[in-house]
Amino acid sequence: MAKKRTNRNRNGSGNQGNGSPNGGSGNGGGYNGGGGGGNANGGGGGGSGKPRVRRRRRGGGGGGGGGGNSNGGGGVDREPEIANDAPLVEGEGILELHPNGYGFLRTAESNYSRERSDPFVPGTMIEKFGLRQGVYIKAMVQEARRQQGPRVREILEVEGIKPEDYPEVANFDNLTAINPEKWLRLETGQRPITNRVIDLLAPMGLGQRALIVAPPRSGKTIMLQDIASGIAANHPDVKLMVLLIDERPEEVTDMKRSIVGGEVIASSLDMDVESHVRLSQLVIDRAKRIAESGQDVFLMLDSITRLARAFNKWVGRGGRGGATMSGGLDIKAMDIPKKLFATARAFQEGGSLTIVGTCLVDTNSRMDEAIFQEFKGTGNMELVLDRKLADRRVWPSIDISQSGTRREELLHDEETYEAVTMLRRTLSSMHPCDAMEQLTKQLGRFVSNDEFIKLISGAKTSL
Protein backbone atom coordinates (compact mmCIF):
# COMPACT_ATOMS: atom_id res chain seq x y z
CA MET A 1 0.00 0.00 0.00
CA ALA A 2 1.40 3.35 -1.05
CA LYS A 3 2.42 5.68 1.69
CA LYS A 4 0.91 9.12 1.90
CA ARG A 5 3.30 11.96 1.21
CA THR A 6 3.37 14.42 4.03
CA ASN A 7 3.59 18.14 3.33
CA ARG A 8 6.86 19.57 4.37
CA ASN A 9 7.53 23.18 5.09
CA ARG A 10 9.62 24.49 2.21
CA ASN A 11 10.21 27.84 3.87
CA GLY A 12 13.65 28.18 5.40
CA SER A 13 13.90 30.05 8.63
CA GLY A 14 15.17 33.61 8.48
CA ASN A 15 17.67 35.42 10.64
CA GLN A 16 16.49 37.74 13.35
CA GLY A 17 16.83 41.41 12.51
CA ASN A 18 19.52 43.41 14.20
CA GLY A 19 18.58 46.56 15.98
CA SER A 20 15.76 47.22 18.42
CA PRO A 21 14.21 44.42 20.43
CA ASN A 22 11.11 44.78 18.26
CA GLY A 23 12.90 43.44 15.24
CA GLY A 24 10.87 40.59 13.84
CA SER A 25 12.34 37.47 12.40
CA GLY A 26 12.62 37.14 8.66
CA ASN A 27 10.50 34.26 7.41
CA GLY A 28 12.21 33.72 4.08
CA GLY A 29 11.02 30.55 2.42
CA GLY A 30 12.34 29.10 -0.79
CA TYR A 31 10.55 31.67 -2.93
CA ASN A 32 9.62 34.33 -0.38
CA GLY A 33 11.98 36.85 1.15
CA GLY A 34 12.46 37.19 4.87
CA GLY A 35 10.47 39.77 6.80
CA GLY A 36 12.15 42.99 7.90
CA GLY A 37 12.91 44.00 11.46
CA GLY A 38 11.13 47.02 12.85
CA ASN A 39 12.97 50.35 13.00
CA ALA A 40 16.23 48.64 12.27
CA ASN A 41 18.12 46.94 9.55
CA GLY A 42 16.06 44.53 7.50
CA GLY A 43 16.20 40.85 8.13
CA GLY A 44 18.50 38.74 6.06
CA GLY A 45 17.23 36.92 3.03
CA GLY A 46 15.76 33.52 3.60
CA GLY A 47 17.57 30.42 2.54
CA SER A 48 16.82 28.70 -0.72
CA GLY A 49 14.30 25.93 -0.20
CA LYS A 50 14.82 22.65 -2.06
CA PRO A 51 11.75 20.51 -2.72
CA ARG A 52 12.34 16.79 -2.47
CA VAL A 53 10.53 15.49 -5.52
CA ARG A 54 9.98 18.20 -8.08
CA ARG A 55 12.50 20.85 -8.91
CA ARG A 56 10.85 22.77 -11.71
CA ARG A 57 12.05 26.14 -10.56
CA ARG A 58 15.28 27.06 -8.97
CA GLY A 59 14.58 30.32 -7.25
CA GLY A 60 17.15 31.84 -4.99
CA GLY A 61 16.10 33.23 -1.67
CA GLY A 62 14.20 36.47 -1.81
CA GLY A 63 15.63 39.73 -0.64
CA GLY A 64 15.23 40.56 3.00
CA GLY A 65 12.34 42.80 3.88
CA GLY A 66 13.07 46.39 4.62
CA GLY A 67 12.93 47.73 8.15
CA GLY A 68 10.59 50.49 9.15
CA ASN A 69 13.01 53.29 8.36
CA SER A 70 15.88 51.39 6.88
CA ASN A 71 17.18 49.53 3.88
CA GLY A 72 16.04 46.09 2.88
CA GLY A 73 18.29 43.11 2.44
CA GLY A 74 20.04 42.28 -0.80
CA GLY A 75 18.06 40.50 -3.54
CA VAL A 76 18.68 39.62 -7.22
CA ASP A 77 20.01 42.62 -9.29
CA ARG A 78 17.85 43.73 -12.23
CA GLU A 79 18.80 45.72 -15.36
CA PRO A 80 18.07 49.40 -14.78
CA GLU A 81 15.32 50.67 -17.02
CA ILE A 82 15.76 53.92 -18.93
CA ALA A 83 12.70 56.11 -19.01
CA ASN A 84 10.94 56.93 -22.27
CA ASP A 85 11.69 60.60 -21.67
CA ALA A 86 15.41 60.08 -22.32
CA PRO A 87 17.11 63.15 -23.86
CA LEU A 88 16.47 63.73 -27.57
CA VAL A 89 19.09 64.80 -30.09
CA GLU A 90 18.67 66.11 -33.62
CA GLY A 91 19.41 63.61 -36.38
CA GLU A 92 19.11 63.38 -40.14
CA GLY A 93 19.46 60.88 -42.94
CA ILE A 94 17.98 59.22 -46.01
CA LEU A 95 15.02 56.93 -45.39
CA GLU A 96 15.40 53.30 -46.37
CA LEU A 97 12.19 51.31 -46.09
CA HIS A 98 11.89 47.73 -44.89
CA PRO A 99 9.34 45.36 -46.48
CA ASN A 100 7.53 45.18 -43.13
CA GLY A 101 6.69 48.89 -43.23
CA TYR A 102 9.25 50.47 -40.91
CA GLY A 103 12.53 52.08 -41.92
CA PHE A 104 15.94 53.45 -40.95
CA LEU A 105 17.82 56.68 -41.61
CA ARG A 106 21.06 56.09 -43.54
CA THR A 107 23.82 58.70 -43.70
CA ALA A 108 26.19 59.73 -46.47
CA GLU A 109 29.11 59.65 -44.03
CA SER A 110 28.73 55.87 -43.77
CA ASN A 111 28.16 55.46 -47.53
CA TYR A 112 24.49 54.67 -46.79
CA SER A 113 25.51 51.30 -45.34
CA ARG A 114 23.59 49.58 -42.55
CA GLU A 115 24.86 50.62 -39.12
CA ARG A 116 23.61 49.80 -35.62
CA SER A 117 23.58 53.53 -34.88
CA ASP A 118 21.05 54.27 -37.66
CA PRO A 119 17.82 55.70 -36.16
CA PHE A 120 14.73 53.53 -36.41
CA VAL A 121 11.65 55.09 -38.04
CA PRO A 122 8.33 53.55 -36.88
CA GLY A 123 5.87 52.37 -39.50
CA THR A 124 3.16 54.57 -37.98
CA MET A 125 5.13 57.72 -38.86
CA ILE A 126 5.85 56.46 -42.37
CA GLU A 127 2.17 55.77 -42.96
CA LYS A 128 1.00 58.99 -41.33
CA PHE A 129 3.11 61.30 -43.52
CA GLY A 130 3.22 59.10 -46.64
CA LEU A 131 7.01 58.89 -46.60
CA ARG A 132 8.77 57.36 -49.62
CA GLN A 133 12.10 55.61 -49.81
CA GLY A 134 14.95 58.02 -50.44
CA VAL A 135 13.51 61.12 -48.76
CA TYR A 136 15.76 63.31 -46.65
CA ILE A 137 14.49 63.52 -43.09
CA LYS A 138 15.48 65.75 -40.19
CA ALA A 139 14.12 64.49 -36.88
CA MET A 140 14.47 64.37 -33.11
CA VAL A 141 16.04 61.06 -32.18
CA GLN A 142 16.01 59.29 -28.84
CA GLU A 143 19.44 57.98 -27.98
CA ALA A 144 20.16 54.27 -27.94
CA ARG A 145 19.08 52.29 -24.90
CA ARG A 146 19.96 48.80 -23.73
CA GLN A 147 18.95 46.24 -26.34
CA GLN A 148 17.40 49.00 -28.45
CA GLY A 149 18.99 51.34 -30.98
CA PRO A 150 18.21 55.03 -31.52
CA ARG A 151 14.61 55.78 -32.41
CA VAL A 152 12.93 58.69 -34.19
CA ARG A 153 10.44 60.37 -31.86
CA GLU A 154 9.51 63.43 -33.91
CA ILE A 155 9.98 64.34 -37.58
CA LEU A 156 10.91 67.98 -38.08
CA GLU A 157 11.39 68.23 -41.86
CA VAL A 158 10.96 66.08 -44.96
CA GLU A 159 12.89 67.39 -47.98
CA GLY A 160 13.01 70.81 -46.35
CA ILE A 161 9.26 71.13 -45.75
CA LYS A 162 6.96 70.28 -42.87
CA PRO A 163 6.06 66.59 -42.69
CA GLU A 164 2.34 67.45 -42.83
CA ASP A 165 2.88 69.06 -46.26
CA TYR A 166 4.89 66.21 -47.79
CA PRO A 167 1.90 64.15 -49.03
CA GLU A 168 1.11 67.06 -51.38
CA VAL A 169 4.43 66.59 -53.24
CA ALA A 170 3.78 65.01 -56.64
CA ASN A 171 4.89 61.43 -57.12
CA PHE A 172 7.71 60.78 -59.60
CA ASP A 173 5.64 58.29 -61.61
CA ASN A 174 2.74 60.74 -62.01
CA LEU A 175 4.77 63.58 -63.58
CA THR A 176 4.81 64.25 -67.34
CA ALA A 177 8.01 63.15 -69.11
CA ILE A 178 9.26 65.27 -72.04
CA ASN A 179 12.32 65.36 -74.31
CA PRO A 180 15.40 67.13 -72.94
CA GLU A 181 15.27 70.78 -73.97
CA LYS A 182 17.77 72.54 -71.69
CA TRP A 183 21.36 72.08 -72.82
CA LEU A 184 24.01 71.06 -70.28
CA ARG A 185 27.17 72.85 -71.34
CA LEU A 186 30.30 70.85 -70.46
CA GLU A 187 32.96 73.14 -71.96
CA THR A 188 35.04 74.85 -69.27
CA GLY A 189 37.76 76.35 -71.45
CA GLN A 190 40.14 75.23 -74.14
CA ARG A 191 40.79 72.05 -72.17
CA PRO A 192 39.70 69.33 -71.72
CA ILE A 193 39.00 68.62 -75.38
CA THR A 194 36.68 65.75 -74.42
CA ASN A 195 33.98 68.08 -73.12
CA ARG A 196 34.17 70.27 -76.22
CA VAL A 197 33.79 67.26 -78.53
CA ILE A 198 30.76 66.01 -76.58
CA ASP A 199 29.14 69.46 -76.69
CA LEU A 200 29.40 69.45 -80.48
CA LEU A 201 28.69 65.87 -81.52
CA ALA A 202 26.60 64.41 -78.68
CA PRO A 203 25.16 67.23 -76.57
CA MET A 204 23.52 66.45 -73.23
CA GLY A 205 20.39 68.02 -71.84
CA LEU A 206 18.60 67.97 -68.52
CA GLY A 207 16.79 64.64 -68.36
CA GLN A 208 19.12 62.86 -70.79
CA ARG A 209 19.41 59.07 -70.71
CA ALA A 210 22.96 58.64 -71.94
CA LEU A 211 24.84 55.42 -72.55
CA ILE A 212 28.62 55.30 -72.89
CA VAL A 213 29.62 52.10 -74.71
CA ALA A 214 33.19 51.37 -73.71
CA PRO A 215 35.65 48.53 -74.33
CA PRO A 216 38.38 47.96 -71.70
CA ARG A 217 41.13 50.61 -71.44
CA SER A 218 39.40 53.06 -73.74
CA GLY A 219 39.50 56.10 -71.42
CA LYS A 220 36.06 55.63 -69.86
CA THR A 221 37.03 56.68 -66.32
CA ILE A 222 38.84 59.84 -67.43
CA MET A 223 35.87 60.77 -69.59
CA LEU A 224 33.50 60.42 -66.63
CA GLN A 225 35.74 62.64 -64.52
CA ASP A 226 35.87 65.29 -67.26
CA ILE A 227 32.08 65.25 -67.62
CA ALA A 228 31.62 65.54 -63.85
CA SER A 229 34.02 68.49 -63.66
CA GLY A 230 32.10 70.25 -66.44
CA ILE A 231 28.78 69.79 -64.65
CA ALA A 232 30.19 70.95 -61.31
CA ALA A 233 31.80 74.05 -62.85
CA ASN A 234 29.00 75.18 -65.18
CA HIS A 235 25.90 73.99 -63.33
CA PRO A 236 26.40 74.31 -59.57
CA ASP A 237 22.62 74.26 -59.03
CA VAL A 238 22.43 70.70 -60.40
CA LYS A 239 22.79 67.91 -57.84
CA LEU A 240 25.76 65.80 -58.99
CA MET A 241 25.89 62.16 -57.88
CA VAL A 242 28.28 59.38 -58.91
CA LEU A 243 27.36 55.74 -58.24
CA LEU A 244 30.14 53.16 -58.57
CA ILE A 245 29.13 49.50 -58.56
CA ASP A 246 31.64 46.63 -58.26
CA GLU A 247 34.57 48.91 -59.07
CA ARG A 248 38.15 48.53 -57.89
CA PRO A 249 38.79 50.23 -54.50
CA GLU A 250 41.63 52.34 -55.92
CA GLU A 251 39.32 53.68 -58.63
CA VAL A 252 36.76 54.58 -55.97
CA THR A 253 39.41 56.59 -54.11
CA ASP A 254 40.56 58.29 -57.31
CA MET A 255 37.01 59.23 -58.23
CA LYS A 256 36.33 60.71 -54.79
CA ARG A 257 39.45 62.83 -55.03
CA SER A 258 38.71 64.09 -58.53
CA ILE A 259 35.00 64.88 -58.09
CA VAL A 260 34.60 68.32 -56.54
CA GLY A 261 31.13 69.57 -55.72
CA GLY A 262 29.48 66.17 -56.08
CA GLU A 263 28.68 63.09 -54.05
CA VAL A 264 30.38 59.75 -54.75
CA ILE A 265 28.61 56.60 -53.51
CA ALA A 266 30.37 53.29 -54.04
CA SER A 267 29.89 49.59 -53.52
CA SER A 268 33.32 48.27 -54.47
CA LEU A 269 34.15 44.76 -55.62
CA ASP A 270 35.11 43.67 -52.08
CA MET A 271 31.47 44.06 -51.02
CA ASP A 272 28.77 41.44 -51.48
CA VAL A 273 25.98 41.27 -54.04
CA GLU A 274 23.36 42.35 -51.50
CA SER A 275 25.26 45.61 -51.02
CA HIS A 276 25.36 46.28 -54.79
CA VAL A 277 21.63 45.68 -55.17
CA ARG A 278 20.53 47.58 -52.06
CA LEU A 279 22.75 50.61 -52.62
CA SER A 280 21.86 51.03 -56.30
CA GLN A 281 18.13 51.00 -55.57
CA LEU A 282 18.49 53.41 -52.64
CA VAL A 283 20.57 55.91 -54.66
CA ILE A 284 18.14 55.84 -57.60
CA ASP A 285 15.23 56.39 -55.21
CA ARG A 286 17.11 59.28 -53.63
CA ALA A 287 17.59 60.87 -57.06
CA LYS A 288 13.89 60.41 -57.82
CA ARG A 289 12.89 62.17 -54.60
CA ILE A 290 15.06 65.17 -55.48
CA ALA A 291 13.74 65.32 -59.06
CA GLU A 292 10.07 65.12 -58.09
CA SER A 293 10.56 68.09 -55.76
CA GLY A 294 11.43 70.25 -58.80
CA GLN A 295 15.24 70.09 -58.72
CA ASP A 296 17.70 68.80 -61.33
CA VAL A 297 19.84 65.71 -60.69
CA PHE A 298 22.83 64.47 -62.71
CA LEU A 299 23.64 60.84 -61.88
CA MET A 300 26.63 58.99 -63.29
CA LEU A 301 26.39 55.19 -63.08
CA ASP A 302 29.54 53.12 -63.56
CA SER A 303 28.81 50.57 -64.66
CA ILE A 304 25.47 49.24 -65.85
CA THR A 305 27.13 45.98 -66.87
CA ARG A 306 28.41 45.20 -63.37
CA LEU A 307 25.07 46.26 -61.91
CA ALA A 308 23.29 43.78 -64.16
CA ARG A 309 25.75 41.06 -63.14
CA ALA A 310 24.96 41.72 -59.48
CA PHE A 311 21.22 41.50 -60.09
CA ASN A 312 21.75 38.27 -62.02
CA LYS A 313 23.40 36.70 -58.95
CA TRP A 314 20.82 38.19 -56.61
CA VAL A 315 17.89 36.81 -58.61
CA GLY A 316 19.41 33.34 -58.68
CA ARG A 317 20.16 33.22 -54.95
CA GLY A 318 16.70 33.78 -53.57
CA GLY A 319 14.94 31.31 -55.83
CA ARG A 320 13.49 34.22 -57.79
CA GLY A 321 15.13 33.23 -61.05
CA GLY A 322 13.72 31.55 -64.09
CA ALA A 323 15.04 30.49 -67.46
CA THR A 324 18.45 31.72 -68.59
CA MET A 325 19.38 33.54 -71.77
CA SER A 326 22.65 33.64 -73.67
CA GLY A 327 25.73 33.73 -71.45
CA GLY A 328 23.90 32.44 -68.38
CA LEU A 329 21.91 35.66 -67.91
CA ASP A 330 18.69 35.04 -66.02
CA ILE A 331 15.60 36.13 -67.89
CA LYS A 332 14.43 38.19 -64.88
CA ALA A 333 17.82 39.69 -64.03
CA MET A 334 17.44 42.69 -66.36
CA ASP A 335 14.05 43.85 -65.13
CA ILE A 336 15.24 46.09 -62.30
CA PRO A 337 18.45 47.44 -63.97
CA LYS A 338 16.49 48.50 -67.06
CA LYS A 339 13.86 50.09 -64.84
CA LEU A 340 16.53 52.02 -62.94
CA PHE A 341 18.12 53.31 -66.16
CA ALA A 342 14.72 54.23 -67.56
CA THR A 343 14.01 56.60 -64.66
CA ALA A 344 16.03 59.32 -66.43
CA ARG A 345 13.68 61.99 -67.79
CA ALA A 346 12.77 65.66 -67.81
CA PHE A 347 9.45 66.82 -66.41
CA GLN A 348 7.05 69.32 -67.87
CA GLU A 349 6.15 70.40 -64.33
CA GLY A 350 9.83 71.11 -63.55
CA GLY A 351 12.75 69.05 -62.35
CA SER A 352 14.75 66.37 -64.13
CA LEU A 353 16.85 63.27 -63.62
CA THR A 354 19.81 62.81 -65.96
CA ILE A 355 21.60 59.45 -65.98
CA VAL A 356 24.89 58.76 -67.72
CA GLY A 357 25.62 55.03 -67.57
CA THR A 358 28.55 53.06 -68.90
CA CYS A 359 28.21 49.70 -70.63
CA LEU A 360 31.17 47.37 -71.14
CA VAL A 361 31.77 45.63 -74.48
CA ASP A 362 34.53 43.52 -76.05
CA THR A 363 35.26 41.76 -72.75
CA ASN A 364 35.14 38.23 -74.23
CA SER A 365 32.09 37.57 -72.07
CA ARG A 366 28.84 36.37 -73.59
CA MET A 367 26.96 37.70 -70.57
CA ASP A 368 28.36 41.22 -71.05
CA GLU A 369 27.38 41.12 -74.71
CA ALA A 370 23.85 40.01 -73.78
CA ILE A 371 23.60 42.86 -71.25
CA PHE A 372 24.71 45.38 -73.87
CA GLN A 373 22.12 44.11 -76.34
CA GLU A 374 19.42 44.54 -73.67
CA PHE A 375 20.36 48.18 -73.09
CA LYS A 376 21.12 49.05 -76.69
CA GLY A 377 18.59 51.56 -77.93
CA THR A 378 17.13 52.32 -74.48
CA GLY A 379 18.96 55.63 -74.19
CA ASN A 380 18.40 58.85 -76.11
CA MET A 381 22.11 59.64 -76.34
CA GLU A 382 25.05 57.31 -77.04
CA LEU A 383 28.80 57.74 -76.91
CA VAL A 384 30.64 54.81 -78.48
CA LEU A 385 34.33 54.53 -77.61
CA ASP A 386 36.73 52.81 -80.01
CA ARG A 387 39.60 50.68 -78.71
CA LYS A 388 41.59 51.30 -81.91
CA LEU A 389 41.65 55.03 -81.20
CA ALA A 390 42.76 54.38 -77.63
CA ASP A 391 45.56 52.10 -78.80
CA ARG A 392 46.83 54.94 -81.01
CA ARG A 393 46.48 57.35 -78.05
CA VAL A 394 43.86 59.42 -79.80
CA TRP A 395 41.76 61.09 -77.10
CA PRO A 396 38.86 61.19 -76.73
CA SER A 397 38.50 57.78 -78.35
CA ILE A 398 34.97 58.50 -79.62
CA ASP A 399 33.63 56.85 -82.76
CA ILE A 400 32.00 59.90 -84.35
CA SER A 401 29.80 58.01 -86.80
CA GLN A 402 28.33 55.78 -84.04
CA SER A 403 27.78 58.54 -81.46
CA GLY A 404 25.04 61.12 -81.24
CA THR A 405 21.96 62.49 -79.50
CA ARG A 406 18.32 62.04 -80.41
CA ARG A 407 16.46 65.30 -81.09
CA GLU A 408 19.65 67.32 -80.75
CA GLU A 409 17.93 70.18 -82.57
CA LEU A 410 16.11 70.85 -79.28
CA LEU A 411 19.43 71.51 -77.55
CA HIS A 412 21.38 73.43 -80.22
CA ASP A 413 20.42 76.77 -81.68
CA GLU A 414 19.87 76.89 -85.44
CA GLU A 415 23.34 78.19 -86.31
CA THR A 416 25.11 75.57 -84.19
CA TYR A 417 22.89 72.76 -85.47
CA GLU A 418 23.63 73.58 -89.12
CA ALA A 419 27.36 73.91 -88.42
CA VAL A 420 27.46 70.55 -86.62
CA THR A 421 25.58 68.93 -89.52
CA MET A 422 28.23 70.17 -91.96
CA LEU A 423 30.98 69.00 -89.61
CA ARG A 424 29.49 65.50 -89.39
CA ARG A 425 29.23 65.20 -93.17
CA THR A 426 32.88 66.03 -93.50
CA LEU A 427 34.13 63.74 -90.72
CA SER A 428 31.92 60.75 -91.61
CA SER A 429 33.78 60.26 -94.89
CA MET A 430 37.10 59.86 -93.05
CA HIS A 431 38.58 56.97 -91.07
CA PRO A 432 37.50 57.16 -87.39
CA CYS A 433 41.07 57.73 -86.18
CA ASP A 434 41.79 60.38 -88.80
CA ALA A 435 38.45 62.08 -88.16
CA MET A 436 39.03 62.46 -84.42
CA GLU A 437 42.63 63.57 -84.89
CA GLN A 438 41.53 66.23 -87.37
CA LEU A 439 38.71 67.44 -85.12
CA THR A 440 40.84 67.75 -81.99
CA LYS A 441 43.55 69.52 -83.97
CA GLN A 442 41.08 72.10 -85.28
CA LEU A 443 39.48 72.61 -81.85
CA GLY A 444 42.91 73.20 -80.34
CA ARG A 445 43.33 76.23 -82.60
CA PHE A 446 40.35 78.00 -81.02
CA VAL A 447 39.75 79.11 -77.46
CA SER A 448 36.11 78.07 -77.47
CA ASN A 449 33.58 76.11 -79.49
CA ASP A 450 31.72 79.32 -80.34
CA GLU A 451 34.69 80.57 -82.36
CA PHE A 452 34.92 77.23 -84.13
CA ILE A 453 31.19 77.31 -84.97
CA LYS A 454 31.51 80.83 -86.37
CA LEU A 455 34.33 79.66 -88.63
CA ILE A 456 32.20 76.82 -90.01
CA SER A 457 29.18 79.09 -90.43
CA GLY A 458 31.32 81.66 -92.22
CA ALA A 459 32.64 79.02 -94.60
CA LYS A 460 29.09 77.96 -95.38
CA THR A 461 28.05 81.57 -96.05
CA SER A 462 30.98 82.11 -98.42
CA LEU A 463 29.91 79.07 -100.41
Residue pairs with C-beta under 8 A, 6 or more apart in sequence:
5 53
8 52
9 29
10 29
10 30
10 49
10 50
10 51
11 27
11 28
11 29
11 30
11 32
11 46
11 49
12 28
12 29
12 30
12 46
12 47
12 48
12 49
12 61
13 25
13 27
13 28
13 46
13 47
14 25
14 26
14 27
14 28
14 34
14 35
14 43
14 44
14 45
14 46
14 64
15 25
15 26
15 34
15 43
15 44
16 23
16 24
16 25
16 26
16 37
16 43
17 23
17 24
17 25
17 26
17 36
17 37
17 38
17 40
17 41
17 42
17 43
17 67
18 37
18 40
18 41
19 37
19 38
19 39
19 40
19 41
19 67
19 70
20 37
20 38
20 39
20 40
22 37
22 38
22 39
22 40
23 37
23 38
23 39
23 40
23 43
23 67
24 35
24 36
24 37
24 38
24 43
25 34
25 35
25 43
26 33
26 34
26 35
26 36
26 37
26 42
26 43
26 44
26 45
26 46
26 64
26 65
26 73
27 34
27 35
27 46
28 34
28 35
28 43
28 44
28 45
28 46
28 47
28 61
28 62
28 64
29 46
29 49
30 46
30 47
30 48
30 49
30 50
30 51
30 59
30 61
31 49
31 57
31 59
31 62
32 46
32 62
33 45
33 46
33 61
33 62
33 63
33 64
33 65
33 73
33 75
34 42
34 43
34 44
34 45
34 46
34 61
34 62
34 64
34 65
34 73
35 43
35 65
36 42
36 43
36 64
36 65
36 66
36 67
36 68
36 70
36 72
36 73
37 43
37 67
38 67
38 68
39 67
39 68
39 69
39 70
40 67
40 68
40 70
41 67
41 70
41 71
42 64
42 65
42 66
42 67
42 70
42 71
42 72
42 73
43 64
43 65
43 73
44 64
44 73
45 61
45 62
45 63
45 64
45 73
45 74
45 75
46 61
46 62
46 64
47 61
48 59
48 60
48 61
60 76
62 75
63 72
63 73
63 74
63 75
63 76
64 72
64 73
64 74
64 75
65 72
65 73
66 72
66 73
79 146
82 145
82 146
84 142
86 142
86 143
86 145
87 142
87 143
88 140
88 141
88 142
88 143
88 153
88 154
89 140
89 141
89 143
90 138
90 139
90 140
90 141
90 156
91 105
91 119
91 138
91 139
91 140
91 141
91 150
91 152
92 105
92 107
92 136
92 137
92 138
92 139
93 104
93 105
93 106
93 107
93 118
93 119
93 136
93 137
94 105
94 106
94 107
94 108
94 112
94 134
94 135
94 136
94 137
94 282
94 286
95 103
95 104
95 105
95 106
95 121
95 126
95 131
95 132
95 133
95 134
95 135
95 136
95 137
96 103
96 104
96 105
96 106
96 112
96 133
96 282
97 103
97 126
97 131
97 132
97 133
98 104
100 123
101 123
101 126
101 127
102 120
102 121
102 122
102 123
102 126
103 120
103 121
103 123
103 126
103 131
103 133
104 114
104 118
104 119
104 120
104 121
105 118
105 119
105 121
105 137
105 139
105 152
106 112
106 113
106 114
106 115
106 118
106 282
107 115
107 118
108 263
108 265
111 265
111 266
111 279
112 265
112 279
112 282
112 283
113 275
113 279
116 149
117 144
117 149
117 150
118 149
118 150
119 139
119 141
119 149
119 150
119 151
119 152
120 149
120 150
120 151
120 152
121 131
121 137
121 139
121 152
122 151
122 152
125 131
125 152
125 155
129 155
129 158
129 163
129 164
129 166
129 167
130 166
130 167
131 137
131 158
131 166
132 171
132 285
132 289
133 282
133 285
134 282
134 284
134 285
134 286
134 287
134 288
134 289
135 158
135 159
135 166
135 289
136 158
136 159
136 160
136 289
137 152
137 155
137 157
137 158
138 155
138 156
138 157
139 152
139 153
139 154
139 155
139 156
140 152
140 153
140 154
140 156
141 150
141 151
141 152
141 153
142 150
142 151
142 152
142 153
143 150
144 150
155 163
156 163
157 163
158 166
159 166
159 169
159 289
159 293
161 169
169 292
169 293
170 292
170 349
171 292
172 288
172 289
172 291
172 292
172 343
175 292
175 347
175 348
175 349
175 351
176 347
176 348
176 349
177 207
177 345
177 346
177 347
177 348
178 207
178 345
178 346
178 347
178 348
179 207
179 346
179 380
179 406
179 407
179 410
180 204
180 205
180 206
180 207
180 208
180 346
180 352
180 354
180 380
180 407
180 410
180 411
181 205
181 206
181 346
181 410
181 411
182 205
182 206
182 346
182 352
182 411
183 203
183 204
183 205
183 411
183 412
184 203
184 204
184 205
184 206
184 208
184 231
184 234
184 235
184 238
184 298
184 354
185 199
185 230
185 234
185 235
186 195
186 196
186 198
186 199
186 204
186 226
186 227
186 230
186 231
186 234
187 195
187 196
187 199
187 230
187 234
187 448
187 449
188 195
188 229
188 230
188 233
188 234
189 447
189 448
190 444
190 446
190 447
190 448
192 226
192 229
193 395
193 396
193 440
193 443
193 444
194 222
194 223
194 226
194 227
194 395
194 396
195 226
195 227
195 230
196 443
196 449
197 396
197 398
197 436
197 439
197 440
197 443
198 204
198 227
198 383
198 396
198 398
199 449
200 420
200 423
200 449
200 452
201 398
201 400
201 403
201 404
201 420
201 423
201 424
202 210
202 381
202 382
202 383
202 398
202 403
202 404
202 405
202 408
203 405
203 408
203 411
203 412
204 210
204 354
204 356
204 381
204 405
204 411
205 346
205 354
205 405
205 410
205 411
206 238
206 296
206 346
206 352
206 354
207 344
207 345
207 346
207 347
207 352
207 353
207 354
208 344
208 354
208 355
208 356
208 380
208 381
208 405
209 341
209 342
209 344
209 345
209 354
209 355
209 378
209 379
209 380
209 381
210 354
210 355
210 356
210 357
210 379
210 380
210 381
210 382
210 383
211 304
211 357
211 358
211 359
211 375
211 376
211 378
211 379
211 381
211 382
211 383
212 220
212 223
212 224
212 356
212 357
212 358
212 359
212 382
212 383
212 385
213 358
213 359
213 361
213 372
213 382
213 383
213 384
213 385
214 220
214 358
214 359
214 360
214 361
214 385
215 360
215 361
215 362
215 363
215 385
215 386
215 387
215 390
216 360
216 362
216 363
216 387
217 387
217 390
218 385
218 386
218 387
218 389
218 390
218 397
219 385
219 390
219 395
219 396
219 397
220 302
220 358
220 385
221 251
221 254
221 255
221 302
222 395
223 383
223 385
223 396
224 242
224 255
224 300
224 302
224 356
224 358
225 255
225 258
225 259
227 300
227 356
228 240
228 242
228 258
228 259
228 262
228 300
229 258
229 259
229 260
231 238
231 240
231 262
231 298
232 240
232 259
232 260
232 261
232 262
235 296
235 298
236 261
237 296
238 296
238 297
238 298
239 263
239 287
239 290
239 295
239 296
239 297
239 298
240 259
240 261
240 262
240 263
240 298
240 300
241 262
241 263
241 265
241 283
241 286
241 287
241 297
241 298
241 299
241 300
242 255
242 259
242 262
242 263
242 264
242 265
242 299
242 300
242 302
243 265
243 266
243 279
243 280
243 283
243 299
243 300
243 301
243 302
244 251
244 252
244 255
244 264
244 265
244 266
244 267
244 268
244 302
245 266
245 267
245 276
245 279
245 280
245 301
245 302
245 303
245 306
245 307
245 310
246 267
246 268
246 269
246 276
246 303
246 306
246 307
246 309
246 310
247 255
247 266
247 268
247 269
247 302
247 303
247 306
248 268
248 269
249 268
249 269
249 270
252 264
252 266
252 268
255 264
255 266
256 264
256 266
265 279
265 283
267 275
267 276
267 279
267 280
273 310
273 313
273 314
273 317
274 314
276 306
276 307
276 310
276 314
277 310
277 311
277 314
280 307
280 310
280 340
281 336
281 340
283 299
284 299
284 340
284 343
287 297
287 299
287 343
287 353
288 343
288 353
290 297
290 351
290 353
291 297
291 347
291 351
291 352
291 353
292 347
292 351
293 351
294 349
294 350
294 351
295 351
296 351
296 352
296 354
297 352
297 353
297 354
298 354
298 356
299 344
299 353
299 354
299 355
299 356
300 355
300 356
300 357
301 307
301 341
301 355
301 356
301 357
301 358
302 357
302 358
303 357
303 358
303 359
303 360
304 337
304 341
304 357
304 358
304 359
304 371
304 375
305 358
305 359
305 360
305 368
305 371
305 372
306 360
307 337
307 340
308 329
308 333
308 334
308 337
308 371
308 374
309 367
309 371
311 333
311 334
311 336
311 337
312 328
312 329
312 330
312 333
312 367
315 321
315 330
315 332
315 333
316 330
316 333
320 332
321 330
321 331
321 332
321 333
322 330
322 331
322 332
323 330
323 331
324 330
324 331
325 331
325 370
326 366
326 367
326 369
326 370
327 365
327 366
327 367
327 368
327 369
327 370
328 366
328 367
329 367
329 370
329 371
334 371
334 374
338 374
338 375
338 378
341 355
341 357
341 375
341 378
341 379
342 378
343 353
343 355
344 353
344 354
344 355
345 352
345 353
346 352
357 375
357 379
359 371
359 372
359 375
360 368
360 372
361 368
361 369
361 372
362 387
380 405
380 406
380 407
381 404
381 405
381 406
382 402
382 403
382 404
383 398
383 403
384 398
384 399
384 402
384 403
385 396
385 397
385 398
385 399
386 397
386 398
386 399
386 432
386 433
387 397
388 432
388 433
389 395
389 397
389 398
389 399
389 432
389 433
389 436
390 397
392 433
394 433
394 436
394 437
394 440
395 440
396 436
397 436
398 436
399 432
400 424
400 427
400 428
400 432
400 435
400 436
400 439
401 427
401 428
401 432
405 411
408 417
408 420
409 417
412 420
415 453
415 457
416 453
418 457
418 460
419 453
419 456
419 457
419 460
420 453
422 456
422 460
423 439
423 456
427 435
427 438
427 439
428 435
430 438
442 452
443 449
443 452
446 452
446 455
